[in-house]
Amino acid sequence: MKGITPKSIASKSISPKKPKFKNVILKGSDIPDSKFNKTELNRGMKHESEHTNIKPLQKAIAKVHLRDDPNYNKKLDIMEKVSLKDMKKIKNPTKTREK
């Protein structure tokens, strides 16, 4: 199965300056920015910038995450720290064991 990319969910007529989305429905992304903690919304957009450089899409996804769980970014930060800590314990994660 192919991965989901901004191109796969957005209109093919996206211009780099003004992205236009057609047939994209992210339930909750239409909630006004004022209903969200500004710091958390910006943190969410920063997290999403790892996946897409389309600002409106970053904001829409961040809003959906925060709507579902206001502590989403905090939980994500903890998960990433724990994951990195575990990876540091593995000496050679890419080296396969010989039998």
Secondary structure as GFF3:
##gff-version 3
##sequence-region A 1 99
A	DSSP	alpha_helix	6	9	.	.	.	ID=ss1
A	DSSP	three_ten_helix	33	35	.	.	.	ID=ss2
A	DSSP	alpha_helix	38	48	.	.	.	ID=ss3
A	DSSP	alpha_helix	55	68	.	.	.	ID=ss4
A	DSSP	alpha_helix	72	89	.	.	.	ID=ss5
###
